[in-house]
Amino acid sequence: MLSVVAQCFGIGGVVTILWYLFGYSFVFAEGSSAWWGTFKYALFNGVGTGPNTNYAYWISHNIFAIFQMMFAIITPALIIGAIAERLKFSAVLLFTTLWMCVVYFPLAHWVWGIDGALNGVWNANAMIKS
């Protein structure tokens, strides 16, 4: 049980660092393509107390970023249930880093990014316009 708790805390730390460095930006910044965001919000540059009206009209940008980070932390922590005590601690952190960069950040941008490839794909009006 202690190893799973330690892995969850480790994942929380790694994902928080990745989210601050470039993860939030890759997911929620408007990109030049529908597949990746940009480095617009890297290091939380421009993430302040005013709202990001692409996503919310009254919630401050920094609170929105932290709220979304919660989901980024929870997602790989759920994977620990499948690999509990089967990997070394360093392997779990390496897997988390790679998985976040290769899977979570791109897919989250596709679905929730303002210009993501799958954002609005089921919206009838968006389908008619394209």
C-alpha angles and dihedrals in degrees: 000000000000092000091054091049090049091049091050091051090047091050090049090055096045094047092046090054093046091046091052095044100048113320098094090047094049091051105038108022118099107255138204086240137033091242104060137023121225135248090262093119098030111144085012089286106174094009102127143139096290119091123262096229092200088074110015135013100208109015112096116249095239093052090049090051093050092045091053090047088062090064091046089055096044095052099064091035088063089057089061088072089066096046100033110160093348097102134049116254092250091051091053091052092047092048090049092051094049094042093051093049098042102033117013103043096047095043093046089053091048092053106030104020113109090240098027121147094243099033106119095000090135094044108110093211092052090050092051092051093052 
